[in-house]
Amino acid sequence: MRGRTVLSIPLTTDENGRYAFTTVRPVTYTVPDDGPVGEILRAAGRHPWRQSHLHYIVSAPGCKTVVTEIFIG
């Protein structure tokens, strides 16, 4: 996203699959709503705000990579 800092770090789990990290709490933001996406949002009665969230890409040898998000409430 333009003007936004994107941070990433590779993490390794311990023998039990646990990991830990420290980060700043992400904030909510809006998606652009001045074009076709805005028309769809308005037609669906939706707002342009995205809930604060973290993205995860999880991989392990011999396994399929999973891309997911964790939403912060």
CHARMM internal coordinates of N, CA and C (Angstrom, degrees):
IC EDIT
DIST 1 N 1 CA 1.4475
DIST 1 CA 1 C 1.5202
ANGL 1 N 1 CA 1 C 108.86
DIST 1 C 2 N 1.2912
ANGL 1 CA 1 C 2 N 116.12
DIHE 1 N 1 CA 1 C 2 N 136.98
DIST 2 N 2 CA 1.4571
ANGL 1 C 2 N 2 CA 120.49
DIHE 1 CA 1 C 2 N 2 CA -179.92
DIST 2 CA 2 C 1.5154
ANGL 2 N 2 CA 2 C 112.23
DIHE 1 C 2 N 2 CA 2 C -60.72
DIST 2 C 3 N 1.3406
ANGL 2 CA 2 C 3 N 116.65
DIHE 2 N 2 CA 2 C 3 N 132.95
DIST 3 N 3 CA 1.4543
ANGL 2 C 3 N 3 CA 120.81
DIHE 2 CA 2 C 3 N 3 CA 174.80
DIST 3 CA 3 C 1.5095
ANGL 3 N 3 CA 3 C 114.85
DIHE 2 C 3 N 3 CA 3 C 76.65
DIST 3 C 4 N 1.3223
ANGL 3 CA 3 C 4 N 118.10
DIHE 3 N 3 CA 3 C 4 N 7.73
DIST 4 N 4 CA 1.4653
ANGL 3 C 4 N 4 CA 120.73
DIHE 3 CA 3 C 4 N 4 CA -178.66
DIST 4 CA 4 C 1.5240
ANGL 4 N 4 CA 4 C 108.78
DIHE 3 C 4 N 4 CA 4 C -115.52
DIST 4 C 5 N 1.3082
ANGL 4 CA 4 C 5 N 115.65
DIHE 4 N 4 CA 4 C 5 N 144.16
DIST 5 N 5 CA 1.4513
ANGL 4 C 5 N 5 CA 120.87
DIHE 4 CA 4 C 5 N 5 CA 176.03
DIST 5 CA 5 C 1.5224
ANGL 5 N 5 CA 5 C 109.09
DIHE 4 C 5 N 5 CA 5 C -82.71
DIST 5 C 6 N 1.2993
ANGL 5 CA 5 C 6 N 116.68
DIHE 5 N 5 CA 5 C 6 N 132.17
DIST 6 N 6 CA 1.4583
ANGL 5 C 6 N 6 CA 121.65
DIHE 5 CA 5 C 6 N 6 CA 177.11
DIST 6 CA 6 C 1.5204
ANGL 6 N 6 CA 6 C 107.00
DIHE 5 C 6 N 6 CA 6 C -113.00
DIST 6 C 7 N 1.3018
ANGL 6 CA 6 C 7 N 116.42
DIHE 6 N 6 CA 6 C 7 N 121.75
DIST 7 N 7 CA 1.4548
ANGL 6 C 7 N 7 CA 121.87
DIHE 6 CA 6 C 7 N 7 CA -178.24
DIST 7 CA 7 C 1.5128
ANGL 7 N 7 CA 7 C 109.75
DIHE 6 C 7 N 7 CA 7 C -114.39
DIST 7 C 8 N 1.3159
ANGL 7 CA 7 C 8 N 116.40
DIHE 7 N 7 CA 7 C 8 N 142.32
DIST 8 N 8 CA 1.4626
ANGL 7 C 8 N 8 CA 119.81
DIHE 7 CA 7 C 8 N 8 CA 174.00
DIST 8 CA 8 C 1.5172
ANGL 8 N 8 CA 8 C 108.97
DIHE 7 C 8 N 8 CA 8 C -149.16
DIST 8 C 9 N 1.3145
ANGL 8 CA 8 C 9 N 115.26
DIHE 8 N 8 CA 8 C 9 N 155.02
DIST 9 N 9 CA 1.4545
ANGL 8 C 9 N 9 CA 121.36
DIHE 8 CA 8 C 9 N 9 CA 179.99
DIST 9 CA 9 C 1.5232
ANGL 9 N 9 CA 9 C 108.53
DIHE 8 C 9 N 9 CA 9 C -152.68
DIST 9 C 10 N 1.3279
ANGL 9 CA 9 C 10 N 117.15
DIHE 9 N 9 CA 9 C 10 N 134.42
DIST 10 N 10 CA 1.4652
ANGL 9 C 10 N 10 CA 117.92
DIHE 9 CA 9 C 10 N 10 CA 173.98
DIST 10 CA 10 C 1.5285
ANGL 10 N 10 CA 10 C 109.54
DIHE 9 C 10 N 10 CA 10 C -76.73
DIST 10 C 11 N 1.3061
ANGL 10 CA 10 C 11 N 116.44
DIHE 10 N 10 CA 10 C 11 N 134.63
DIST 11 N 11 CA 1.4658
ANGL 10 C 11 N 11 CA 121.91
DIHE 10 CA 10 C 11 N 11 CA 178.14
DIST 11 CA 11 C 1.5226
ANGL 11 N 11 CA 11 C 108.85
DIHE 10 C 11 N 11 CA 11 C -117.83
DIST 11 C 12 N 1.3058
ANGL 11 CA 11 C 12 N 116.06
DIHE 11 N 11 CA 11 C 12 N 146.25
DIST 12 N 12 CA 1.4601
ANGL 11 C 12 N 12 CA 121.92
DIHE 11 CA 11 C 12 N 12 CA 175.87
DIST 12 CA 12 C 1.5199
ANGL 12 N 12 CA 12 C 107.92
DIHE 11 C 12 N 12 CA 12 C -117.52
DIST 12 C 13 N 1.3113
ANGL 12 CA 12 C 13 N 116.45
DIHE 12 N 12 CA 12 C 13 N 137.65
DIST 13 N 13 CA 1.4678
ANGL 12 C 13 N 13 CA 120.18
DIHE 12 CA 12 C 13 N 13 CA 179.99
DIST 13 CA 13 C 1.5252
ANGL 13 N 13 CA 13 C 110.66
DIHE 12 C 13 N 13 CA 13 C -86.36
DIST 13 C 14 N 1.3285
ANGL 13 CA 13 C 14 N 114.62
DIHE 13 N 13 CA 13 C 14 N 161.98
DIST 14 N 14 CA 1.4649
ANGL 13 C 14 N 14 CA 118.89
DIHE 13 CA 13 C 14 N 14 CA 172.93
DIST 14 CA 14 C 1.5299
ANGL 14 N 14 CA 14 C 108.68
DIHE 13 C 14 N 14 CA 14 C -82.91
DIST 14 C 15 N 1.3154
ANGL 14 CA 14 C 15 N 117.18
DIHE 14 N 14 CA 14 C 15 N -173.91
DIST 15 N 15 CA 1.4725
ANGL 14 C 15 N 15 CA 121.11
DIHE 14 CA 14 C 15 N 15 CA -176.45
DIST 15 CA 15 C 1.5247
ANGL 15 N 15 CA 15 C 113.00
DIHE 14 C 15 N 15 CA 15 C -64.51
DIST 15 C 16 N 1.3465
ANGL 15 CA 15 C 16 N 117.71
DIHE 15 N 15 CA 15 C 16 N -15.80
DIST 16 N 16 CA 1.4684
ANGL 15 C 16 N 16 CA 121.67
DIHE 15 CA 15 C 16 N 16 CA 178.10
DIST 16 CA 16 C 1.5272
ANGL 16 N 16 CA 16 C 112.88
DIHE 15 C 16 N 16 CA 16 C -101.65
DIST 16 C 17 N 1.3317
ANGL 16 CA 16 C 17 N 117.41
DIHE 16 N 16 CA 16 C 17 N 6.74
DIST 17 N 17 CA 1.4570
ANGL 16 C 17 N 17 CA 121.22
DIHE 16 CA 16 C 17 N 17 CA 179.22
DIST 17 CA 17 C 1.5163
ANGL 17 N 17 CA 17 C 114.31
DIHE 16 C 17 N 17 CA 17 C 82.83
DIST 17 C 18 N 1.3295
ANGL 17 CA 17 C 18 N 117.47
DIHE 17 N 17 CA 17 C 18 N 10.58
DIST 18 N 18 CA 1.4682
ANGL 17 C 18 N 18 CA 120.72
DIHE 17 CA 17 C 18 N 18 CA -179.27
DIST 18 CA 18 C 1.5273
ANGL 18 N 18 CA 18 C 110.70
DIHE 17 C 18 N 18 CA 18 C -87.84
DIST 18 C 19 N 1.3171
ANGL 18 CA 18 C 19 N 115.11
DIHE 18 N 18 CA 18 C 19 N 150.49
DIST 19 N 19 CA 1.4577
ANGL 18 C 19 N 19 CA 121.45
DIHE 18 CA 18 C 19 N 19 CA 175.24
DIST 19 CA 19 C 1.5183
ANGL 19 N 19 CA 19 C 108.03
DIHE 18 C 19 N 19 CA 19 C -145.63
DIST 19 C 20 N 1.3207
ANGL 19 CA 19 C 20 N 116.18
DIHE 19 N 19 CA 19 C 20 N 165.22
DIST 20 N 20 CA 1.4686
ANGL 19 C 20 N 20 CA 121.30
DIHE 19 CA 19 C 20 N 20 CA 177.23
DIST 20 CA 20 C 1.5223
ANGL 20 N 20 CA 20 C 108.53
DIHE 19 C 20 N 20 CA 20 C -148.45
DIST 20 C 21 N 1.3266
ANGL 20 CA 20 C 21 N 115.68
DIHE 20 N 20 CA 20 C 21 N 149.21
DIST 21 N 21 CA 1.4559
ANGL 20 C 21 N 21 CA 121.03
DIHE 20 CA 20 C 21 N 21 CA 174.16
DIST 21 CA 21 C 1.5152
ANGL 21 N 21 CA 21 C 108.66
DIHE 20 C 21 N 21 CA 21 C -156.27
DIST 21 C 22 N 1.3109
ANGL 21 CA 21 C 22 N 115.66
DIHE 21 N 21 CA 21 C 22 N 162.72
DIST 22 N 22 CA 1.4605
ANGL 21 C 22 N 22 CA 122.49
DIHE 21 CA 21 C 22 N 22 CA 176.48
DIST 22 CA 22 C 1.5223
ANGL 22 N 22 CA 22 C 107.67
DIHE 21 C 22 N 22 CA 22 C -119.28
DIST 22 C 23 N 1.3251
ANGL 22 CA 22 C 23 N 116.48
DIHE 22 N 22 CA 22 C 23 N 137.53
DIST 23 N 23 CA 1.4632
ANGL 22 C 23 N 23 CA 120.54
DIHE 22 CA 22 C 23 N 23 CA -179.22
DIST 23 CA 23 C 1.5194
ANGL 23 N 23 CA 23 C 109.17
DIHE 22 C 23 N 23 CA 23 C -149.29
DIST 23 C 24 N 1.3198
ANGL 23 CA 23 C 24 N 116.23
DIHE 23 N 23 CA 23 C 24 N 170.98
DIST 24 N 24 CA 1.4604
ANGL 23 C 24 N 24 CA 120.41
DIHE 23 CA 23 C 24 N 24 CA 171.12
DIST 24 CA 24 C 1.5248
ANGL 24 N 24 CA 24 C 106.80
DIHE 23 C 24 N 24 CA 24 C -82.92
DIST 24 C 25 N 1.3170
ANGL 24 CA 24 C 25 N 116.46
DIHE 24 N 24 CA 24 C 25 N 150.41
DIST 25 N 25 CA 1.4639
ANGL 24 C 25 N 25 CA 120.14
DIHE 24 CA 24 C 25 N 25 CA 179.38
DIST 25 CA 25 C 1.5299
ANGL 25 N 25 CA 25 C 108.75
DIHE 24 C 25 N 25 CA 25 C -71.42
DIST 25 C 26 N 1.3310
ANGL 25 CA 25 C 26 N 117.92
DIHE 25 N 25 CA 25 C 26 N 124.79
DIST 26 N 26 CA 1.4608
ANGL 25 C 26 N 26 CA 119.41
DIHE 25 CA 25 C 26 N 26 CA 179.48
DIST 26 CA 26 C 1.5293
ANGL 26 N 26 CA 26 C 111.09
DIHE 25 C 26 N 26 CA 26 C -68.01
DIST 26 C 27 N 1.3196
ANGL 26 CA 26 C 27 N 115.60
DIHE 26 N 26 CA 26 C 27 N 157.36
DIST 27 N 27 CA 1.4632
ANGL 26 C 27 N 27 CA 121.09
DIHE 26 CA 26 C 27 N 27 CA -179.22
DIST 27 CA 27 C 1.5295
ANGL 27 N 27 CA 27 C 109.86
DIHE 26 C 27 N 27 CA 27 C -111.45
DIST 27 C 28 N 1.3279
ANGL 27 CA 27 C 28 N 115.20
DIHE 27 N 27 CA 27 C 28 N 162.23
DIST 28 N 28 CA 1.4600
ANGL 27 C 28 N 28 CA 119.64
DIHE 27 CA 27 C 28 N 28 CA 173.87
DIST 28 CA 28 C 1.5269
ANGL 28 N 28 CA 28 C 108.67
DIHE 27 C 28 N 28 CA 28 C -73.14
DIST 28 C 29 N 1.3191
ANGL 28 CA 28 C 29 N 116.30
DIHE 28 N 28 CA 28 C 29 N 158.20
DIST 29 N 29 CA 1.4589
ANGL 28 C 29 N 29 CA 121.06
DIHE 28 CA 28 C 29 N 29 CA 177.53
DIST 29 CA 29 C 1.5247
ANGL 29 N 29 CA 29 C 108.37
DIHE 28 C 29 N 29 CA 29 C -153.37
DIST 29 C 30 N 1.3199
ANGL 29 CA 29 C 30 N 116.05
DIHE 29 N 29 CA 29 C 30 N 165.99
DIST 30 N 30 CA 1.4643
ANGL 29 C 30 N 30 CA 119.63
DIHE 29 CA 29 C 30 N 30 CA 179.39
DIST 30 CA 30 C 1.5223
ANGL 30 N 30 CA 30 C 110.41
DIHE 29 C 30 N 30 CA 30 C -102.97
DIST 30 C 31 N 1.3192
ANGL 30 CA 30 C 31 N 114.96
DIHE 30 N 30 CA 30 C 31 N 148.40
DIST 31 N 31 CA 1.4547
ANGL 30 C 31 N 31 CA 120.69
DIHE 30 CA 30 C 31 N 31 CA 170.43
DIST 31 CA 31 C 1.5257
ANGL 31 N 31 CA 31 C 106.44
DIHE 30 C 31 N 31 CA 31 C -87.01
DIST 31 C 32 N 1.3359
ANGL 31 CA 31 C 32 N 118.58
DIHE 31 N 31 CA 31 C 32 N 154.97
DIST 32 N 32 CA 1.4644
ANGL 31 C 32 N 32 CA 119.52
DIHE 31 CA 31 C 32 N 32 CA 177.88
DIST 32 CA 32 C 1.5306
ANGL 32 N 32 CA 32 C 109.97
DIHE 31 C 32 N 32 CA 32 C -58.70
DIST 32 C 33 N 1.3333
ANGL 32 CA 32 C 33 N 116.16
DIHE 32 N 32 CA 32 C 33 N 129.71
DIST 33 N 33 CA 1.4699
ANGL 32 C 33 N 33 CA 118.71
DIHE 32 CA 32 C 33 N 33 CA -177.75
DIST 33 CA 33 C 1.5239
ANGL 33 N 33 CA 33 C 112.27
DIHE 32 C 33 N 33 CA 33 C -125.17
DIST 33 C 34 N 1.3334
ANGL 33 CA 33 C 34 N 115.98
DIHE 33 N 33 CA 33 C 34 N 23.77
DIST 34 N 34 CA 1.4635
ANGL 33 C 34 N 34 CA 119.35
DIHE 33 CA 33 C 34 N 34 CA -178.02
DIST 34 CA 34 C 1.5315
ANGL 34 N 34 CA 34 C 112.76
DIHE 33 C 34 N 34 CA 34 C -101.11
DIST 34 C 35 N 1.3211
ANGL 34 CA 34 C 35 N 118.07
DIHE 34 N 34 CA 34 C 35 N 8.08
DIST 35 N 35 CA 1.4594
ANGL 34 C 35 N 35 CA 121.56
DIHE 34 CA 34 C 35 N 35 CA 179.58
DIST 35 CA 35 C 1.5141
ANGL 35 N 35 CA 35 C 110.87
DIHE 34 C 35 N 35 CA 35 C -131.81
DIST 35 C 36 N 1.3320
ANGL 35 CA 35 C 36 N 116.33
DIHE 35 N 35 CA 35 C 36 N -146.06
DIST 36 N 36 CA 1.4658
ANGL 35 C 36 N 36 CA 120.38
DIHE 35 CA 35 C 36 N 36 CA -177.89
DIST 36 CA 36 C 1.5271
ANGL 36 N 36 CA 36 C 113.67
DIHE 35 C 36 N 36 CA 36 C -59.10
DIST 36 C 37 N 1.3302
ANGL 36 CA 36 C 37 N 117.24
DIHE 36 N 36 CA 36 C 37 N -37.02
DIST 37 N 37 CA 1.4725
ANGL 36 C 37 N 37 CA 119.26
DIHE 36 CA 36 C 37 N 37 CA 179.08
DIST 37 CA 37 C 1.5233
ANGL 37 N 37 CA 37 C 110.00
DIHE 36 C 37 N 37 CA 37 C -63.14
DIST 37 C 38 N 1.3316
ANGL 37 CA 37 C 38 N 116.96
DIHE 37 N 37 CA 37 C 38 N -40.80
DIST 38 N 38 CA 1.4577
ANGL 37 C 38 N 38 CA 120.66
DIHE 37 CA 37 C 38 N 38 CA 177.24
DIST 38 CA 38 C 1.5176
ANGL 38 N 38 CA 38 C 111.80
DIHE 37 C 38 N 38 CA 38 C -60.86
DIST 38 C 39 N 1.3311
ANGL 38 CA 38 C 39 N 116.26
DIHE 38 N 38 CA 38 C 39 N -40.53
DIST 39 N 39 CA 1.4673
ANGL 38 C 39 N 39 CA 119.97
DIHE 38 CA 38 C 39 N 39 CA 178.06
DIST 39 CA 39 C 1.5259
ANGL 39 N 39 CA 39 C 110.62
DIHE 38 C 39 N 39 CA 39 C -61.58
DIST 39 C 40 N 1.3244
ANGL 39 CA 39 C 40 N 116.30
DIHE 39 N 39 CA 39 C 40 N -43.70
DIST 40 N 40 CA 1.4725
ANGL 39 C 40 N 40 CA 120.35
DIHE 39 CA 39 C 40 N 40 CA 179.68
DIST 40 CA 40 C 1.5237
ANGL 40 N 40 CA 40 C 110.36
DIHE 39 C 40 N 40 CA 40 C -64.42
DIST 40 C 41 N 1.3370
ANGL 40 CA 40 C 41 N 116.84
DIHE 40 N 40 CA 40 C 41 N -44.38
DIST 41 N 41 CA 1.4673
ANGL 40 C 41 N 41 CA 120.39
DIHE 40 CA 40 C 41 N 41 CA 179.40
DIST 41 CA 41 C 1.5239
ANGL 41 N 41 CA 41 C 111.23
DIHE 40 C 41 N 41 CA 41 C -59.79
DIST 41 C 42 N 1.3301
ANGL 41 CA 41 C 42 N 116.46
DIHE 41 N 41 CA 41 C 42 N -46.93
DIST 42 N 42 CA 1.4686
ANGL 41 C 42 N 42 CA 120.07
DIHE 41 CA 41 C 42 N 42 CA -179.35
DIST 42 CA 42 C 1.5278
ANGL 42 N 42 CA 42 C 111.06
DIHE 41 C 42 N 42 CA 42 C -64.49
DIST 42 C 43 N 1.3329
ANGL 42 CA 42 C 43 N 117.37
DIHE 42 N 42 CA 42 C 43 N -41.50
DIST 43 N 43 CA 1.4682
ANGL 42 C 43 N 43 CA 120.85
DIHE 42 CA 42 C 43 N 43 CA 179.64
DIST 43 CA 43 C 1.5301
ANGL 43 N 43 CA 43 C 110.99
DIHE 42 C 43 N 43 CA 43 C -63.10
DIST 43 C 44 N 1.3291
ANGL 43 CA 43 C 44 N 116.25
DIHE 43 N 43 CA 43 C 44 N -31.79
DIST 44 N 44 CA 1.4657
ANGL 43 C 44 N 44 CA 120.56
DIHE 43 CA 43 C 44 N 44 CA -179.44
DIST 44 CA 44 C 1.5271
ANGL 44 N 44 CA 44 C 111.95
DIHE 43 C 44 N 44 CA 44 C -90.15
DIST 44 C 45 N 1.3416
ANGL 44 CA 44 C 45 N 116.84
DIHE 44 N 44 CA 44 C 45 N -0.57
DIST 45 N 45 CA 1.4608
ANGL 44 C 45 N 45 CA 120.07
DIHE 44 CA 44 C 45 N 45 CA -178.59
DIST 45 CA 45 C 1.5199
ANGL 45 N 45 CA 45 C 112.74
DIHE 44 C 45 N 45 CA 45 C 69.90
DIST 45 C 46 N 1.3370
ANGL 45 CA 45 C 46 N 116.75
DIHE 45 N 45 CA 45 C 46 N 28.32
DIST 46 N 46 CA 1.4655
ANGL 45 C 46 N 46 CA 121.81
DIHE 45 CA 45 C 46 N 46 CA -177.36
DIST 46 CA 46 C 1.5242
ANGL 46 N 46 CA 46 C 110.17
DIHE 45 C 46 N 46 CA 46 C -104.90
DIST 46 C 47 N 1.3175
ANGL 46 CA 46 C 47 N 116.54
DIHE 46 N 46 CA 46 C 47 N 157.87
DIST 47 N 47 CA 1.4633
ANGL 46 C 47 N 47 CA 122.62
DIHE 46 CA 46 C 47 N 47 CA 176.08
DIST 47 CA 47 C 1.5306
ANGL 47 N 47 CA 47 C 109.19
DIHE 46 C 47 N 47 CA 47 C -97.60
DIST 47 C 48 N 1.3357
ANGL 47 CA 47 C 48 N 118.65
DIHE 47 N 47 CA 47 C 48 N 163.90
DIST 48 N 48 CA 1.4667
ANGL 47 C 48 N 48 CA 120.69
DIHE 47 CA 47 C 48 N 48 CA -178.06
DIST 48 CA 48 C 1.5324
ANGL 48 N 48 CA 48 C 114.36
DIHE 47 C 48 N 48 CA 48 C -87.34
DIST 48 C 49 N 1.3212
ANGL 48 CA 48 C 49 N 118.88
DIHE 48 N 48 CA 48 C 49 N 5.25
DIST 49 N 49 CA 1.4686
ANGL 48 C 49 N 49 CA 120.99
DIHE 48 CA 48 C 49 N 49 CA -175.75
DIST 49 CA 49 C 1.5174
ANGL 49 N 49 CA 49 C 112.04
DIHE 48 C 49 N 49 CA 49 C -80.11
DIST 49 C 50 N 1.3421
ANGL 49 CA 49 C 50 N 116.30
DIHE 49 N 49 CA 49 C 50 N 135.66
DIST 50 N 50 CA 1.4684
ANGL 49 C 50 N 50 CA 123.21
DIHE 49 CA 49 C 50 N 50 CA 172.81
DIST 50 CA 50 C 1.5178
ANGL 50 N 50 CA 50 C 108.36
DIHE 49 C 50 N 50 CA 50 C -100.61
DIST 50 C 51 N 1.3179
ANGL 50 CA 50 C 51 N 116.99
DIHE 50 N 50 CA 50 C 51 N 132.99
DIST 51 N 51 CA 1.4619
ANGL 50 C 51 N 51 CA 121.92
DIHE 50 CA 50 C 51 N 51 CA 175.74
DIST 51 CA 51 C 1.5317
ANGL 51 N 51 CA 51 C 109.07
DIHE 50 C 51 N 51 CA 51 C -63.93
DIST 51 C 52 N 1.3198
ANGL 51 CA 51 C 52 N 117.32
DIHE 51 N 51 CA 51 C 52 N 146.77
DIST 52 N 52 CA 1.4651
ANGL 51 C 52 N 52 CA 119.52
DIHE 51 CA 51 C 52 N 52 CA 177.15
DIST 52 CA 52 C 1.5269
ANGL 52 N 52 CA 52 C 109.11
DIHE 51 C 52 N 52 CA 52 C -63.18
DIST 52 C 53 N 1.3425
ANGL 52 CA 52 C 53 N 115.40
DIHE 52 N 52 CA 52 C 53 N 140.23
DIST 53 N 53 CA 1.4569
ANGL 52 C 53 N 53 CA 119.51
DIHE 52 CA 52 C 53 N 53 CA -174.45
DIST 53 CA 53 C 1.5255
ANGL 53 N 53 CA 53 C 111.09
DIHE 52 C 53 N 53 CA 53 C -159.42
DIST 53 C 54 N 1.3139
ANGL 53 CA 53 C 54 N 114.93
DIHE 53 N 53 CA 53 C 54 N 163.90
DIST 54 N 54 CA 1.4641
ANGL 53 C 54 N 54 CA 123.14
DIHE 53 CA 53 C 54 N 54 CA 174.47
DIST 54 CA 54 C 1.5232
ANGL 54 N 54 CA 54 C 107.99
DIHE 53 C 54 N 54 CA 54 C -118.33
DIST 54 C 55 N 1.3169
ANGL 54 CA 54 C 55 N 116.47
DIHE 54 N 54 CA 54 C 55 N 141.21
DIST 55 N 55 CA 1.4599
ANGL 54 C 55 N 55 CA 121.75
DIHE 54 CA 54 C 55 N 55 CA 176.20
DIST 55 CA 55 C 1.5213
ANGL 55 N 55 CA 55 C 109.11
DIHE 54 C 55 N 55 CA 55 C -96.19
DIST 55 C 56 N 1.3118
ANGL 55 CA 55 C 56 N 115.82
DIHE 55 N 55 CA 55 C 56 N 140.80
DIST 56 N 56 CA 1.4610
ANGL 55 C 56 N 56 CA 122.10
DIHE 55 CA 55 C 56 N 56 CA 176.54
DIST 56 CA 56 C 1.5210
ANGL 56 N 56 CA 56 C 109.32
DIHE 55 C 56 N 56 CA 56 C -126.02
DIST 56 C 57 N 1.3167
ANGL 56 CA 56 C 57 N 116.54
DIHE 56 N 56 CA 56 C 57 N 136.21
DIST 57 N 57 CA 1.4604
ANGL 56 C 57 N 57 CA 122.81
DIHE 56 CA 56 C 57 N 57 CA 167.18
DIST 57 CA 57 C 1.5203
ANGL 57 N 57 CA 57 C 104.57
DIHE 56 C 57 N 57 CA 57 C -118.49
DIST 57 C 58 N 1.3127
ANGL 57 CA 57 C 58 N 116.50
DIHE 57 N 57 CA 57 C 58 N 113.65
DIST 58 N 58 CA 1.4661
ANGL 57 C 58 N 58 CA 121.61
DIHE 57 CA 57 C 58 N 58 CA -174.78
DIST 58 CA 58 C 1.5209
ANGL 58 N 58 CA 58 C 108.58
DIHE 57 C 58 N 58 CA 58 C -111.26
DIST 58 C 59 N 1.3355
ANGL 58 CA 58 C 59 N 115.73
DIHE 58 N 58 CA 58 C 59 N 128.14
DIST 59 N 59 CA 1.4627
ANGL 58 C 59 N 59 CA 119.45
DIHE 58 CA 58 C 59 N 59 CA 179.47
DIST 59 CA 59 C 1.5207
ANGL 59 N 59 CA 59 C 110.33
DIHE 58 C 59 N 59 CA 59 C -141.42
DIST 59 C 60 N 1.3193
ANGL 59 CA 59 C 60 N 114.78
DIHE 59 N 59 CA 59 C 60 N 155.25
DIST 60 N 60 CA 1.4625
ANGL 59 C 60 N 60 CA 122.28
DIHE 59 CA 59 C 60 N 60 CA 176.84
DIST 60 CA 60 C 1.5211
ANGL 60 N 60 CA 60 C 107.69
DIHE 59 C 60 N 60 CA 60 C -152.74
DIST 60 C 61 N 1.3195
ANGL 60 CA 60 C 61 N 116.80
DIHE 60 N 60 CA 60 C 61 N 147.35
DIST 61 N 61 CA 1.4662
ANGL 60 C 61 N 61 CA 119.59
DIHE 60 CA 60 C 61 N 61 CA 178.78
DIST 61 CA 61 C 1.5307
ANGL 61 N 61 CA 61 C 110.83
DIHE 60 C 61 N 61 CA 61 C -54.94
DIST 61 C 62 N 1.3330
ANGL 61 CA 61 C 62 N 115.49
DIHE 61 N 61 CA 61 C 62 N 132.60
DIST 62 N 62 CA 1.4593
ANGL 61 C 62 N 62 CA 120.71
DIHE 61 CA 61 C 62 N 62 CA 177.92
DIST 62 CA 62 C 1.5182
ANGL 62 N 62 CA 62 C 115.00
DIHE 61 C 62 N 62 CA 62 C 80.20
DIST 62 C 63 N 1.3312
ANGL 62 CA 62 C 63 N 117.53
DIHE 62 N 62 CA 62 C 63 N 2.01
DIST 63 N 63 CA 1.4737
ANGL 62 C 63 N 63 CA 121.50
DIHE 62 CA 62 C 63 N 63 CA -178.96
DIST 63 CA 63 C 1.5221
ANGL 63 N 63 CA 63 C 109.99
DIHE 62 C 63 N 63 CA 63 C -121.23
DIST 63 C 64 N 1.3313
ANGL 63 CA 63 C 64 N 115.53
DIHE 63 N 63 CA 63 C 64 N 156.83
DIST 64 N 64 CA 1.4579
ANGL 63 C 64 N 64 CA 121.25
DIHE 63 CA 63 C 64 N 64 CA 174.43
DIST 64 CA 64 C 1.5195
ANGL 64 N 64 CA 64 C 110.00
DIHE 63 C 64 N 64 CA 64 C -71.09
DIST 64 C 65 N 1.3244
ANGL 64 CA 64 C 65 N 117.77
DIHE 64 N 64 CA 64 C 65 N 140.59
DIST 65 N 65 CA 1.4583
ANGL 64 C 65 N 65 CA 122.22
DIHE 64 CA 64 C 65 N 65 CA 176.04
DIST 65 CA 65 C 1.5245
ANGL 65 N 65 CA 65 C 109.18
DIHE 64 C 65 N 65 CA 65 C -73.95
DIST 65 C 66 N 1.3289
ANGL 65 CA 65 C 66 N 116.29
DIHE 65 N 65 CA 65 C 66 N 138.45
DIST 66 N 66 CA 1.4619
ANGL 65 C 66 N 66 CA 122.59
DIHE 65 CA 65 C 66 N 66 CA 179.36
DIST 66 CA 66 C 1.5237
ANGL 66 N 66 CA 66 C 108.28
DIHE 65 C 66 N 66 CA 66 C -116.39
DIST 66 C 67 N 1.3311
ANGL 66 CA 66 C 67 N 116.67
DIHE 66 N 66 CA 66 C 67 N 132.64
DIST 67 N 67 CA 1.4622
ANGL 66 C 67 N 67 CA 122.39
DIHE 66 CA 66 C 67 N 67 CA 174.53
DIST 67 CA 67 C 1.5187
ANGL 67 N 67 CA 67 C 106.89
DIHE 66 C 67 N 67 CA 67 C -113.20
DIST 67 C 68 N 1.3316
ANGL 67 CA 67 C 68 N 117.53
DIHE 67 N 67 CA 67 C 68 N 126.99
DIST 68 N 68 CA 1.4605
ANGL 67 C 68 N 68 CA 120.58
DIHE 67 CA 67 C 68 N 68 CA -176.72
DIST 68 CA 68 C 1.5255
ANGL 68 N 68 CA 68 C 110.15
DIHE 67 C 68 N 68 CA 68 C -150.36
DIST 68 C 69 N 1.3185
ANGL 68 CA 68 C 69 N 116.41
DIHE 68 N 68 CA 68 C 69 N 177.04
DIST 69 N 69 CA 1.4632
ANGL 68 C 69 N 69 CA 123.00
DIHE 68 CA 68 C 69 N 69 CA 177.61
DIST 69 CA 69 C 1.5219
ANGL 69 N 69 CA 69 C 108.73
DIHE 68 C 69 N 69 CA 69 C -130.71
DIST 69 C 70 N 1.3157
ANGL 69 CA 69 C 70 N 115.23
DIHE 69 N 69 CA 69 C 70 N 151.19
DIST 70 N 70 CA 1.4595
ANGL 69 C 70 N 70 CA 121.36
DIHE 69 CA 69 C 70 N 70 CA 170.92
DIST 70 CA 70 C 1.5216
ANGL 70 N 70 CA 70 C 106.12
DIHE 69 C 70 N 70 CA 70 C -119.94
DIST 70 C 71 N 1.3318
ANGL 70 CA 70 C 71 N 116.48
DIHE 70 N 70 CA 70 C 71 N 120.85
DIST 71 N 71 CA 1.4554
ANGL 70 C 71 N 71 CA 121.50
DIHE 70 CA 70 C 71 N 71 CA -177.94
DIST 71 CA 71 C 1.5156
ANGL 71 N 71 CA 71 C 110.41
DIHE 70 C 71 N 71 CA 71 C -88.70
DIST 71 C 72 N 1.3349
ANGL 71 CA 71 C 72 N 115.69
DIHE 71 N 71 CA 71 C 72 N 140.35
DIST 72 N 72 CA 1.4542
ANGL 71 C 72 N 72 CA 122.30
DIHE 71 CA 71 C 72 N 72 CA -175.86
DIST 72 CA 72 C 1.5167
ANGL 72 N 72 CA 72 C 108.04
DIHE 71 C 72 N 72 CA 72 C -108.78
DIST 72 C 73 N 1.2895
ANGL 72 CA 72 C 73 N 116.06
DIHE 72 N 72 CA 72 C 73 N 124.83
DIST 73 N 73 CA 1.3830
ANGL 72 C 73 N 73 CA 122.63
DIHE 72 CA 72 C 73 N 73 CA -166.88
DIST 73 CA 73 C 1.3980
ANGL 73 N 73 CA 73 C 130.02
DIHE 72 C 73 N 73 CA 73 C -84.09
END
COOR INIT
IC SEED 1 N 1 CA 1 C
IC BUILD
